[in-house]
Amino acid sequence: MNQHKKFNSGQEHEQIVESQTTQNSVQEFSSVEQLLRHDADRTAAPASIEQRLKKSSADFPQPSRPWWKRLFQ
């Protein structure tokens, strides 16, 4: 009966290890930009930084219209 119990605990251990390996999957990126985009999608910026960025970007002048839009209108 002890052997049977050890066998079951061994099976449980194998199942736990298998589930951990599937959760810890490795993801490879072909470029640094893809890595940064992946990280940015999953990481929220603090509210104070968002407010500072909005405030500082509001001071930038609006870009002028492209020459081809001015030409055709």
N, CA, C and O atoms as a Tripos MOL2 file, in Angstrom:
@<TRIPOS>MOLECULE
protein
  292   291    73     0     0
PROTEIN
NO_CHARGES

@<TRIPOS>ATOM
      1 N           0.8200   -1.1840    0.0000 N.3       1 MET1
      2 CA          0.0000    0.0000    0.0000 C.3       1 MET1
      3 C           0.8690    1.2550    0.0000 C.2       1 MET1
      4 O           0.5030    2.2570   -0.6150 O.2       1 MET1
      5 N           2.0250    1.2150    0.6870 N.am      2 ASN2
      6 CA          2.9310    2.3490    0.6930 C.3       2 ASN2
      7 C           3.4850    2.6150   -0.7020 C.2       2 ASN2
      8 O           3.6430    3.7670   -1.1040 O.2       2 ASN2
      9 N           3.7800    1.5450   -1.4370 N.am      3 GLN3
     10 CA          4.2890    1.7130   -2.7920 C.3       3 GLN3
     11 C           3.2480    2.3920   -3.6640 C.2       3 GLN3
     12 O           3.5790    3.2490   -4.4840 O.2       3 GLN3
     13 N           2.0220    2.0200   -3.4920 N.am      4 HIS4
     14 CA          0.9460    2.6250   -4.2710 C.3       4 HIS4
     15 C           0.8300    4.1180   -3.9420 C.2       4 HIS4
     16 O           0.6460    4.9440   -4.8360 O.2       4 HIS4
     17 N           0.9390    4.4500   -2.6630 N.am      5 LYS5
     18 CA          0.8510    5.8420   -2.2540 C.3       5 LYS5
     19 C           2.0300    6.6390   -2.8180 C.2       5 LYS5
     20 O           1.8510    7.7660   -3.2800 O.2       5 LYS5
     21 N           3.2250    6.0640   -2.7830 N.am      6 LYS6
     22 CA          4.3900    6.7410   -3.3370 C.3       6 LYS6
     23 C           4.2160    6.9470   -4.8330 C.2       6 LYS6
     24 O           4.6020    7.9900   -5.3600 O.2       6 LYS6
     25 N           3.6510    5.9860   -5.5130 N.am      7 PHE7
     26 CA          3.4400    6.1000   -6.9420 C.3       7 PHE7
     27 C           2.4800    7.2470   -7.2430 C.2       7 PHE7
     28 O           2.7000    8.0160   -8.1790 O.2       7 PHE7
     29 N           1.4270    7.3610   -6.4580 N.am      8 ASN8
     30 CA          0.4790    8.4490   -6.6680 C.3       8 ASN8
     31 C           1.1160    9.8100   -6.4080 C.2       8 ASN8
     32 O           0.8780   10.7600   -7.1540 O.2       8 ASN8
     33 N           1.9250    9.9090   -5.3530 N.am      9 SER9
     34 CA          2.5670   11.1900   -5.0670 C.3       9 SER9
     35 C           3.5800   11.5180   -6.1710 C.2       9 SER9
     36 O           3.7820   12.6870   -6.4990 O.2       9 SER9
     37 N           4.2070   10.5030   -6.7350 N.am     10 GLY10
     38 CA          5.1200   10.7290   -7.8500 C.3      10 GLY10
     39 C           4.3800   11.2260   -9.0760 C.2      10 GLY10
     40 O           4.8660   12.1010   -9.7930 O.2      10 GLY10
     41 N           3.2080   10.6690   -9.3130 N.am     11 GLN11
     42 CA          2.3950   11.1330  -10.4340 C.3      11 GLN11
     43 C           1.9610   12.5730  -10.2170 C.2      11 GLN11
     44 O           1.9900   13.3880  -11.1400 O.2      11 GLN11
     45 N           1.5560   12.8810   -8.9820 N.am     12 GLU12
     46 CA          1.1490   14.2480   -8.6820 C.3      12 GLU12
     47 C           2.3090   15.2030   -8.8860 C.2      12 GLU12
     48 O           2.1250   16.3000   -9.4120 O.2      12 GLU12
     49 N           3.4930   14.8010   -8.4790 N.am     13 HIS13
     50 CA          4.6730   15.6480   -8.6420 C.3      13 HIS13
     51 C           4.9460   15.8910  -10.1210 C.2      13 HIS13
     52 O           5.2550   17.0160  -10.5150 O.2      13 HIS13
     53 N           4.8360   14.8580  -10.9410 N.am     14 GLU14
     54 CA          5.0490   15.0020  -12.3800 C.3      14 GLU14
     55 C           4.0230   15.9510  -12.9830 C.2      14 GLU14
     56 O           4.3610   16.7730  -13.8360 O.2      14 GLU14
     57 N           2.7680   15.8410  -12.5440 N.am     15 GLN15
     58 CA          1.7250   16.7190  -13.0700 C.3      15 GLN15
     59 C           1.9870   18.1630  -12.6730 C.2      15 GLN15
     60 O           1.7640   19.0770  -13.4680 O.2      15 GLN15
     61 N           2.4560   18.3740  -11.4570 N.am     16 ILE16
     62 CA          2.7550   19.7330  -11.0100 C.3      16 ILE16
     63 C           3.9160   20.3070  -11.8150 C.2      16 ILE16
     64 O           3.8660   21.4630  -12.2350 O.2      16 ILE16
     65 N           4.9500   19.5170  -12.0320 N.am     17 VAL17
     66 CA          6.1030   19.9760  -12.7980 C.3      17 VAL17
     67 C           5.6820   20.2900  -14.2320 C.2      17 VAL17
     68 O           6.1190   21.2930  -14.7960 O.2      17 VAL17
     69 N           4.8480   19.4560  -14.8240 N.am     18 GLU18
     70 CA          4.3860   19.7050  -16.1890 C.3      18 GLU18
     71 C           3.5600   20.9830  -16.2670 C.2      18 GLU18
     72 O           3.7060   21.7540  -17.2150 O.2      18 GLU18
     73 N           2.6990   21.2150  -15.2880 N.am     19 SER19
     74 CA          1.8930   22.4330  -15.3210 C.3      19 SER19
     75 C           2.7630   23.6610  -15.1200 C.2      19 SER19
     76 O           2.4860   24.7080  -15.7060 O.2      19 SER19
     77 N           3.8120   23.5620  -14.3030 N.am     20 GLN20
     78 CA          4.7010   24.6930  -14.1030 C.3      20 GLN20
     79 C           5.5030   24.9930  -15.3630 C.2      20 GLN20
     80 O           5.7340   26.1600  -15.6800 O.2      20 GLN20
     81 N           5.9250   23.9770  -16.0740 N.am     21 THR21
     82 CA          6.6990   24.2140  -17.2860 C.3      21 THR21
     83 C           5.8320   24.8180  -18.3750 C.2      21 THR21
     84 O           6.3260   25.6140  -19.1730 O.2      21 THR21
     85 N           4.5670   24.4680  -18.4330 N.am     22 THR22
     86 CA          3.7130   25.0770  -19.4480 C.3      22 THR22
     87 C           3.3970   26.5170  -19.0980 C.2      22 THR22
     88 O           3.1920   27.3330  -19.9970 O.2      22 THR22
     89 N           3.3500   26.8540  -17.8120 N.am     23 GLN23
     90 CA          3.0880   28.2230  -17.4140 C.3      23 GLN23
     91 C           4.3140   29.1020  -17.6290 C.2      23 GLN23
     92 O           4.1680   30.2960  -17.8910 O.2      23 GLN23
     93 N           5.4880   28.5590  -17.5290 N.am     24 ASN24
     94 CA          6.7220   29.3120  -17.6880 C.3      24 ASN24
     95 C           7.2570   29.2060  -19.1080 C.2      24 ASN24
     96 O           8.4450   28.9530  -19.3060 O.2      24 ASN24
     97 N           6.4010   29.3950  -20.0830 N.am     25 SER25
     98 CA          6.8380   29.2790  -21.4610 C.3      25 SER25
     99 C           7.7100   30.4770  -21.8340 C.2      25 SER25
    100 O           7.4870   31.5980  -21.3760 O.2      25 SER25
    101 N           8.6830   30.2190  -22.6560 N.am     26 VAL26
    102 CA          9.6170   31.2410  -23.0860 C.3      26 VAL26
    103 C           9.1060   31.8390  -24.3850 C.2      26 VAL26
    104 O           8.6810   31.1240  -25.2920 O.2      26 VAL26
    105 N           9.1540   33.1530  -24.4580 N.am     27 GLN27
    106 CA          8.7210   33.8330  -25.6750 C.3      27 GLN27
    107 C           9.9170   34.5700  -26.2570 C.2      27 GLN27
    108 O          10.5930   35.3320  -25.5660 O.2      27 GLN27
    109 N          10.1640   34.3290  -27.5310 N.am     28 GLU28
    110 CA         11.2930   34.9730  -28.1950 C.3      28 GLU28
    111 C          10.7770   36.0710  -29.1150 C.2      28 GLU28
    112 O           9.6990   35.9570  -29.6970 O.2      28 GLU28
    113 N          11.5670   37.1380  -29.2360 N.am     29 PHE29
    114 CA         11.2100   38.2720  -30.0640 C.3      29 PHE29
    115 C          12.2720   38.4560  -31.1330 C.2      29 PHE29
    116 O          13.4610   38.2420  -30.8940 O.2      29 PHE29
    117 N          11.8260   38.8550  -32.3090 N.am     30 SER30
    118 CA         12.7790   39.0220  -33.4050 C.3      30 SER30
    119 C          13.4560   40.3830  -33.3710 C.2      30 SER30
    120 O          14.4800   40.5780  -34.0250 O.2      30 SER30
    121 N          12.9030   41.3250  -32.6200 N.am     31 SER31
    122 CA         13.5340   42.6380  -32.5180 C.3      31 SER31
    123 C          13.2760   43.2330  -31.1400 C.2      31 SER31
    124 O          12.4010   42.7850  -30.3980 O.2      31 SER31
    125 N          14.0490   44.2350  -30.8280 N.am     32 VAL32
    126 CA         13.9020   44.9170  -29.5500 C.3      32 VAL32
    127 C          12.5690   45.6590  -29.5000 C.2      32 VAL32
    128 O          11.9390   45.7400  -28.4460 O.2      32 VAL32
    129 N          12.1420   46.1960  -30.6350 N.am     33 GLU33
    130 CA         10.8790   46.9250  -30.6800 C.3      33 GLU33
    131 C           9.7030   46.0230  -30.3020 C.2      33 GLU33
    132 O           8.7950   46.4470  -29.5880 O.2      33 GLU33
    133 N           9.7220   44.7860  -30.7800 N.am     34 GLN34
    134 CA          8.6500   43.8530  -30.4340 C.3      34 GLN34
    135 C           8.6560   43.5530  -28.9420 C.2      34 GLN34
    136 O           7.5960   43.4560  -28.3230 O.2      34 GLN34
    137 N           9.8250   43.4090  -28.3680 N.am     35 LEU35
    138 CA          9.9470   43.1790  -26.9350 C.3      35 LEU35
    139 C           9.3640   44.3520  -26.1520 C.2      35 LEU35
    140 O           8.6110   44.1560  -25.1980 O.2      35 LEU35
    141 N           9.7160   45.5690  -26.5580 N.am     36 LEU36
    142 CA          9.2160   46.7470  -25.8570 C.3      36 LEU36
    143 C           7.7070   46.8930  -25.9990 C.2      36 LEU36
    144 O           7.0300   47.2670  -25.0410 O.2      36 LEU36
    145 N           7.1660   46.6000  -27.1910 N.am     37 ARG37
    146 CA          5.7140   46.6730  -27.3790 C.3      37 ARG37
    147 C           5.0080   45.6310  -26.5160 C.2      37 ARG37
    148 O           3.9730   45.9140  -25.9130 O.2      37 ARG37
    149 N           5.5680   44.4340  -26.4610 N.am     38 HIS38
    150 CA          4.9940   43.3650  -25.6410 C.3      38 HIS38
    151 C           4.9910   43.7780  -24.1710 C.2      38 HIS38
    152 O           4.0010   43.5820  -23.4660 O.2      38 HIS38
    153 N           6.0810   44.3370  -23.7240 N.am     39 ASP39
    154 CA          6.1780   44.7710  -22.3330 C.3      39 ASP39
    155 C           5.2350   45.9360  -22.0440 C.2      39 ASP39
    156 O           4.6120   45.9790  -20.9830 O.2      39 ASP39
    157 N           5.1260   46.8670  -22.9670 N.am     40 ALA40
    158 CA          4.2530   48.0280  -22.7650 C.3      40 ALA40
    159 C           2.7850   47.6200  -22.7080 C.2      40 ALA40
    160 O           2.0000   48.2330  -21.9850 O.2      40 ALA40
    161 N           2.4120   46.5960  -23.4580 N.am     41 ASP41
    162 CA          1.0260   46.1260  -23.4260 C.3      41 ASP41
    163 C           0.6650   45.5320  -22.0780 C.2      41 ASP41
    164 O          -0.4970   45.5740  -21.6750 O.2      41 ASP41
    165 N           1.6350   44.9850  -21.3810 N.am     42 ARG42
    166 CA          1.3640   44.2900  -20.1300 C.3      42 ARG42
    167 C           1.7500   45.0770  -18.8810 C.2      42 ARG42
    168 O           1.5100   44.6230  -17.7620 O.2      42 ARG42
    169 N           2.3420   46.2490  -19.0640 N.am     43 THR43
    170 CA          2.7790   47.0550  -17.9290 C.3      43 THR43
    171 C           2.0640   48.3940  -17.9550 C.2      43 THR43
    172 O           2.1470   49.1320  -18.9380 O.2      43 THR43
    173 N           1.3700   48.7030  -16.8850 N.am     44 ALA44
    174 CA          0.6640   49.9820  -16.8060 C.3      44 ALA44
    175 C           1.6090   51.0500  -16.2370 C.2      44 ALA44
    176 O           2.3500   50.8090  -15.2840 O.2      44 ALA44
    177 N           1.5570   52.2250  -16.8490 N.am     45 ALA45
    178 CA          2.3680   53.3360  -16.3590 C.3      45 ALA45
    179 C           1.6710   53.9620  -15.1550 C.2      45 ALA45
    180 O           0.4420   54.0120  -15.1110 O.2      45 ALA45
    181 N           2.4340   54.4360  -14.1910 N.am     46 PRO46
    182 CA          1.8170   55.1080  -13.0430 C.3      46 PRO46
    183 C           1.0540   56.3560  -13.4830 C.2      46 PRO46
    184 O           1.4190   57.0050  -14.4640 O.2      46 PRO46
    185 N           0.0060   56.6790  -12.7550 N.am     47 ALA47
    186 CA         -0.8630   57.8090  -13.1150 C.3      47 ALA47
    187 C          -0.0880   59.1220  -13.1280 C.2      47 ALA47
    188 O          -0.3610   59.9820  -13.9660 O.2      47 ALA47
    189 N           0.8610   59.2960  -12.2300 N.am     48 SER48
    190 CA          1.6180   60.5500  -12.1860 C.3      48 SER48
    191 C           2.4450   60.7430  -13.4580 C.2      48 SER48
    192 O           2.5760   61.8630  -13.9530 O.2      48 SER48
    193 N           2.9930   59.6680  -13.9750 N.am     49 ILE49
    194 CA          3.7830   59.7660  -15.2130 C.3      49 ILE49
    195 C           2.8680   60.0550  -16.3990 C.2      49 ILE49
    196 O           3.2270   60.8500  -17.2680 O.2      49 ILE49
    197 N           1.7050   59.4320  -16.4540 N.am     50 GLU50
    198 CA          0.7600   59.7040  -17.5370 C.3      50 GLU50
    199 C           0.3580   61.1740  -17.5520 C.2      50 GLU50
    200 O           0.2970   61.7920  -18.6160 O.2      50 GLU50
    201 N           0.0860   61.7330  -16.3850 N.am     51 GLN51
    202 CA         -0.3050   63.1450  -16.3030 C.3      51 GLN51
    203 C           0.8220   64.0490  -16.7650 C.2      51 GLN51
    204 O           0.5820   65.0120  -17.4940 O.2      51 GLN51
    205 N           2.0520   63.7530  -16.3490 N.am     52 ARG52
    206 CA          3.1940   64.5800  -16.7600 C.3      52 ARG52
    207 C           3.4080   64.5020  -18.2610 C.2      52 ARG52
    208 O           3.7220   65.5120  -18.8900 O.2      52 ARG52
    209 N           3.2450   63.3140  -18.8500 N.am     53 LEU53
    210 CA          3.4190   63.1790  -20.2990 C.3      53 LEU53
    211 C           2.3450   63.9510  -21.0640 C.2      53 LEU53
    212 O           2.6460   64.6080  -22.0610 O.2      53 LEU53
    213 N           1.1070   63.8740  -20.6070 N.am     54 LYS54
    214 CA          0.0270   64.6150  -21.2710 C.3      54 LYS54
    215 C           0.2680   66.1200  -21.1830 C.2      54 LYS54
    216 O           0.0570   66.8490  -22.1520 O.2      54 LYS54
    217 N           0.7080   66.5730  -20.0190 N.am     55 LYS55
    218 CA          0.9660   67.9980  -19.8330 C.3      55 LYS55
    219 C           2.1090   68.4740  -20.7230 C.2      55 LYS55
    220 O           2.0070   69.5290  -21.3500 O.2      55 LYS55
    221 N           3.1930   67.7100  -20.7820 N.am     56 SER56
    222 CA          4.3420   68.1360  -21.5790 C.3      56 SER56
    223 C           4.0740   68.0150  -23.0740 C.2      56 SER56
    224 O           4.5750   68.8240  -23.8550 O.2      56 SER56
    225 N           3.2990   67.0250  -23.4810 N.am     57 SER57
    226 CA          3.0250   66.8790  -24.9170 C.3      57 SER57
    227 C           1.9870   67.8870  -25.4060 C.2      57 SER57
    228 O           1.8940   68.1300  -26.6100 O.2      57 SER57
    229 N           1.2160   68.4710  -24.5150 N.am     58 ALA58
    230 CA          0.2390   69.4920  -24.9200 C.3      58 ALA58
    231 C           0.9390   70.7610  -25.3900 C.2      58 ALA58
    232 O           0.3580   71.5370  -26.1490 O.2      58 ALA58
    233 N           2.1730   70.9860  -24.9520 N.am     59 ASP59
    234 CA          2.9190   72.1800  -25.3250 C.3      59 ASP59
    235 C           3.5200   72.0920  -26.7260 C.2      59 ASP59
    236 O           3.9470   73.1140  -27.2640 O.2      59 ASP59
    237 N           3.5680   70.9160  -27.3300 N.am     60 PHE60
    238 CA          4.1390   70.7690  -28.6620 C.3      60 PHE60
    239 C           3.2180   71.3950  -29.7000 C.2      60 PHE60
    240 O           1.9980   71.2700  -29.6020 O.2      60 PHE60
    241 N           3.7930   72.0680  -30.6960 N.am     61 PRO61
    242 CA          2.9410   72.6220  -31.7580 C.3      61 PRO61
    243 C           2.4060   71.5030  -32.6610 C.2      61 PRO61
    244 O           3.0420   70.4610  -32.8190 O.2      61 PRO61
    245 N           1.2540   71.7330  -33.2360 N.am     62 GLN62
    246 CA          0.6710   70.7590  -34.1510 C.3      62 GLN62
    247 C           1.5080   70.7090  -35.4270 C.2      62 GLN62
    248 O           1.9510   71.7540  -35.9050 O.2      62 GLN62
    249 N           1.7340   69.5340  -35.9840 N.am     63 PRO63
    250 CA          2.5240   69.4420  -37.2170 C.3      63 PRO63
    251 C           1.7620   70.0740  -38.3820 C.2      63 PRO63
    252 O           0.5340   70.0240  -38.4510 O.2      63 PRO63
    253 N           2.5240   70.6640  -39.2850 N.am     64 SER64
    254 CA          1.8910   71.2620  -40.4580 C.3      64 SER64
    255 C           1.3960   70.1650  -41.3970 C.2      64 SER64
    256 O           1.8410   69.0200  -41.3220 O.2      64 SER64
    257 N           0.4800   70.5280  -42.2700 N.am     65 ARG65
    258 CA         -0.0620   69.5550  -43.2090 C.3      65 ARG65
    259 C           1.0320   69.1330  -44.1880 C.2      65 ARG65
    260 O           1.8660   69.9510  -44.5740 O.2      65 ARG65
    261 N           1.0330   67.8800  -44.5840 N.am     66 PRO66
    262 CA          2.0290   67.4210  -45.5630 C.3      66 PRO66
    263 C           1.8700   68.1660  -46.8910 C.2      66 PRO66
    264 O           0.7820   68.6340  -47.2250 O.2      66 PRO66
    265 N           2.9580   68.2680  -47.6350 N.am     67 TRP67
    266 CA          2.9490   69.0160  -48.8840 C.3      67 TRP67
    267 C           1.9670   68.4330  -49.8820 C.2      67 TRP67
    268 O           1.3410   69.1730  -50.6420 O.2      67 TRP67
    269 N           1.8250   67.1070  -49.8890 N.am     68 TRP68
    270 CA          0.9370   66.4860  -50.8650 C.3      68 TRP68
    271 C          -0.5330   66.7570  -50.5380 C.2      68 TRP68
    272 O          -1.3590   66.7900  -51.4500 O.2      68 TRP68
    273 N          -0.8750   66.9500  -49.2850 N.am     69 LYS69
    274 CA         -2.2530   67.3220  -48.9430 C.3      69 LYS69
    275 C          -2.5200   68.7710  -49.3350 C.2      69 LYS69
    276 O          -3.6130   69.0920  -49.8030 O.2      69 LYS69
    277 N          -1.5260   69.6570  -49.1490 N.am     70 ARG70
    278 CA         -1.6810   71.0510  -49.5400 C.3      70 ARG70
    279 C          -1.7810   71.1740  -51.0530 C.2      70 ARG70
    280 O          -2.5000   72.0350  -51.5610 O.2      70 ARG70
    281 N          -1.0760   70.3330  -51.7640 N.am     71 LEU71
    282 CA         -1.0780   70.3870  -53.2230 C.3      71 LEU71
    283 C          -2.4220   69.9920  -53.8050 C.2      71 LEU71
    284 O          -2.8990   70.6290  -54.7440 O.2      71 LEU71
    285 N          -3.0510   68.9350  -53.2540 N.am     72 PHE72
    286 CA         -4.2900   68.4030  -53.8190 C.3      72 PHE72
    287 C          -5.5430   69.0630  -53.2560 C.2      72 PHE72
    288 O          -6.6480   68.6780  -53.6370 O.2      72 PHE72
    289 N          -5.4160   70.0270  -52.3790 N.am     73 GLN73
    290 CA         -6.6290   70.6730  -51.8600 C.3      73 GLN73
    291 C          -6.6610   72.1310  -52.1140 C.2      73 GLN73
    292 O          -7.6190   72.8030  -51.7340 O.2      73 GLN73
@<TRIPOS>BOND
     1     1     2 1
     2     2     3 1
     3     3     4 2
     4     3     5 am
     5     5     6 1
     6     6     7 1
     7     7     8 2
     8     7     9 am
     9     9    10 1
    10    10    11 1
    11    11    12 2
    12    11    13 am
    13    13    14 1
    14    14    15 1
    15    15    16 2
    16    15    17 am
    17    17    18 1
    18    18    19 1
    19    19    20 2
    20    19    21 am
    21    21    22 1
    22    22    23 1
    23    23    24 2
    24    23    25 am
    25    25    26 1
    26    26    27 1
    27    27    28 2
    28    27    29 am
    29    29    30 1
    30    30    31 1
    31    31    32 2
    32    31    33 am
    33    33    34 1
    34    34    35 1
    35    35    36 2
    36    35    37 am
    37    37    38 1
    38    38    39 1
    39    39    40 2
    40    39    41 am
    41    41    42 1
    42    42    43 1
    43    43    44 2
    44    43    45 am
    45    45    46 1
    46    46    47 1
    47    47    48 2
    48    47    49 am
    49    49    50 1
    50    50    51 1
    51    51    52 2
    52    51    53 am
    53    53    54 1
    54    54    55 1
    55    55    56 2
    56    55    57 am
    57    57    58 1
    58    58    59 1
    59    59    60 2
    60    59    61 am
    61    61    62 1
    62    62    63 1
    63    63    64 2
    64    63    65 am
    65    65    66 1
    66    66    67 1
    67    67    68 2
    68    67    69 am
    69    69    70 1
    70    70    71 1
    71    71    72 2
    72    71    73 am
    73    73    74 1
    74    74    75 1
    75    75    76 2
    76    75    77 am
    77    77    78 1
    78    78    79 1
    79    79    80 2
    80    79    81 am
    81    81    82 1
    82    82    83 1
    83    83    84 2
    84    83    85 am
    85    85    86 1
    86    86    87 1
    87    87    88 2
    88    87    89 am
    89    89    90 1
    90    90    91 1
    91    91    92 2
    92    91    93 am
    93    93    94 1
    94    94    95 1
    95    95    96 2
    96    95    97 am
    97    97    98 1
    98    98    99 1
    99    99   100 2
   100    99   101 am
   101   101   102 1
   102   102   103 1
   103   103   104 2
   104   103   105 am
   105   105   106 1
   106   106   107 1
   107   107   108 2
   108   107   109 am
   109   109   110 1
   110   110   111 1
   111   111   112 2
   112   111   113 am
   113   113   114 1
   114   114   115 1
   115   115   116 2
   116   115   117 am
   117   117   118 1
   118   118   119 1
   119   119   120 2
   120   119   121 am
   121   121   122 1
   122   122   123 1
   123   123   124 2
   124   123   125 am
   125   125   126 1
   126   126   127 1
   127   127   128 2
   128   127   129 am
   129   129   130 1
   130   130   131 1
   131   131   132 2
   132   131   133 am
   133   133   134 1
   134   134   135 1
   135   135   136 2
   136   135   137 am
   137   137   138 1
   138   138   139 1
   139   139   140 2
   140   139   141 am
   141   141   142 1
   142   142   143 1
   143   143   144 2
   144   143   145 am
   145   145   146 1
   146   146   147 1
   147   147   148 2
   148   147   149 am
   149   149   150 1
   150   150   151 1
   151   151   152 2
   152   151   153 am
   153   153   154 1
   154   154   155 1
   155   155   156 2
   156   155   157 am
   157   157   158 1
   158   158   159 1
   159   159   160 2
   160   159   161 am
   161   161   162 1
   162   162   163 1
   163   163   164 2
   164   163   165 am
   165   165   166 1
   166   166   167 1
   167   167   168 2
   168   167   169 am
   169   169   170 1
   170   170   171 1
   171   171   172 2
   172   171   173 am
   173   173   174 1
   174   174   175 1
   175   175   176 2
   176   175   177 am
   177   177   178 1
   178   178   179 1
   179   179   180 2
   180   179   181 am
   181   181   182 1
   182   182   183 1
   183   183   184 2
   184   183   185 am
   185   185   186 1
   186   186   187 1
   187   187   188 2
   188   187   189 am
   189   189   190 1
   190   190   191 1
   191   191   192 2
   192   191   193 am
   193   193   194 1
   194   194   195 1
   195   195   196 2
   196   195   197 am
   197   197   198 1
   198   198   199 1
   199   199   200 2
   200   199   201 am
   201   201   202 1
   202   202   203 1
   203   203   204 2
   204   203   205 am
   205   205   206 1
   206   206   207 1
   207   207   208 2
   208   207   209 am
   209   209   210 1
   210   210   211 1
   211   211   212 2
   212   211   213 am
   213   213   214 1
   214   214   215 1
   215   215   216 2
   216   215   217 am
   217   217   218 1
   218   218   219 1
   219   219   220 2
   220   219   221 am
   221   221   222 1
   222   222   223 1
   223   223   224 2
   224   223   225 am
   225   225   226 1
   226   226   227 1
   227   227   228 2
   228   227   229 am
   229   229   230 1
   230   230   231 1
   231   231   232 2
   232   231   233 am
   233   233   234 1
   234   234   235 1
   235   235   236 2
   236   235   237 am
   237   237   238 1
   238   238   239 1
   239   239   240 2
   240   239   241 am
   241   241   242 1
   242   242   243 1
   243   243   244 2
   244   243   245 am
   245   245   246 1
   246   246   247 1
   247   247   248 2
   248   247   249 am
   249   249   250 1
   250   250   251 1
   251   251   252 2
   252   251   253 am
   253   253   254 1
   254   254   255 1
   255   255   256 2
   256   255   257 am
   257   257   258 1
   258   258   259 1
   259   259   260 2
   260   259   261 am
   261   261   262 1
   262   262   263 1
   263   263   264 2
   264   263   265 am
   265   265   266 1
   266   266   267 1
   267   267   268 2
   268   267   269 am
   269   269   270 1
   270   270   271 1
   271   271   272 2
   272   271   273 am
   273   273   274 1
   274   274   275 1
   275   275   276 2
   276   275   277 am
   277   277   278 1
   278   278   279 1
   279   279   280 2
   280   279   281 am
   281   281   282 1
   282   282   283 1
   283   283   284 2
   284   283   285 am
   285   285   286 1
   286   286   287 1
   287   287   288 2
   288   287   289 am
   289   289   290 1
   290   290   291 1
   291   291   292 2
@<TRIPOS>SUBSTRUCTURE
     1 MET1         2 RESIDUE 1 A MET
     2 ASN2         6 RESIDUE 1 A ASN
     3 GLN3        10 RESIDUE 1 A GLN
     4 HIS4        14 RESIDUE 1 A HIS
     5 LYS5        18 RESIDUE 1 A LYS
     6 LYS6        22 RESIDUE 1 A LYS
     7 PHE7        26 RESIDUE 1 A PHE
     8 ASN8        30 RESIDUE 1 A ASN
     9 SER9        34 RESIDUE 1 A SER
    10 GLY10       38 RESIDUE 1 A GLY
    11 GLN11       42 RESIDUE 1 A GLN
    12 GLU12       46 RESIDUE 1 A GLU
    13 HIS13       50 RESIDUE 1 A HIS
    14 GLU14       54 RESIDUE 1 A GLU
    15 GLN15       58 RESIDUE 1 A GLN
    16 ILE16       62 RESIDUE 1 A ILE
    17 VAL17       66 RESIDUE 1 A VAL
    18 GLU18       70 RESIDUE 1 A GLU
    19 SER19       74 RESIDUE 1 A SER
    20 GLN20       78 RESIDUE 1 A GLN
    21 THR21       82 RESIDUE 1 A THR
    22 THR22       86 RESIDUE 1 A THR
    23 GLN23       90 RESIDUE 1 A GLN
    24 ASN24       94 RESIDUE 1 A ASN
    25 SER25       98 RESIDUE 1 A SER
    26 VAL26      102 RESIDUE 1 A VAL
    27 GLN27      106 RESIDUE 1 A GLN
    28 GLU28      110 RESIDUE 1 A GLU
    29 PHE29      114 RESIDUE 1 A PHE
    30 SER30      118 RESIDUE 1 A SER
    31 SER31      122 RESIDUE 1 A SER
    32 VAL32      126 RESIDUE 1 A VAL
    33 GLU33      130 RESIDUE 1 A GLU
    34 GLN34      134 RESIDUE 1 A GLN
    35 LEU35      138 RESIDUE 1 A LEU
    36 LEU36      142 RESIDUE 1 A LEU
    37 ARG37      146 RESIDUE 1 A ARG
    38 HIS38      150 RESIDUE 1 A HIS
    39 ASP39      154 RESIDUE 1 A ASP
    40 ALA40      158 RESIDUE 1 A ALA
    41 ASP41      162 RESIDUE 1 A ASP
    42 ARG42      166 RESIDUE 1 A ARG
    43 THR43      170 RESIDUE 1 A THR
    44 ALA44      174 RESIDUE 1 A ALA
    45 ALA45      178 RESIDUE 1 A ALA
    46 PRO46      182 RESIDUE 1 A PRO
    47 ALA47      186 RESIDUE 1 A ALA
    48 SER48      190 RESIDUE 1 A SER
    49 ILE49      194 RESIDUE 1 A ILE
    50 GLU50      198 RESIDUE 1 A GLU
    51 GLN51      202 RESIDUE 1 A GLN
    52 ARG52      206 RESIDUE 1 A ARG
    53 LEU53      210 RESIDUE 1 A LEU
    54 LYS54      214 RESIDUE 1 A LYS
    55 LYS55      218 RESIDUE 1 A LYS
    56 SER56      222 RESIDUE 1 A SER
    57 SER57      226 RESIDUE 1 A SER
    58 ALA58      230 RESIDUE 1 A ALA
    59 ASP59      234 RESIDUE 1 A ASP
    60 PHE60      238 RESIDUE 1 A PHE
    61 PRO61      242 RESIDUE 1 A PRO
    62 GLN62      246 RESIDUE 1 A GLN
    63 PRO63      250 RESIDUE 1 A PRO
    64 SER64      254 RESIDUE 1 A SER
    65 ARG65      258 RESIDUE 1 A ARG
    66 PRO66      262 RESIDUE 1 A PRO
    67 TRP67      266 RESIDUE 1 A TRP
    68 TRP68      270 RESIDUE 1 A TRP
    69 LYS69      274 RESIDUE 1 A LYS
    70 ARG70      278 RESIDUE 1 A ARG
    71 LEU71      282 RESIDUE 1 A LEU
    72 PHE72      286 RESIDUE 1 A PHE
    73 GLN73      290 RESIDUE 1 A GLN
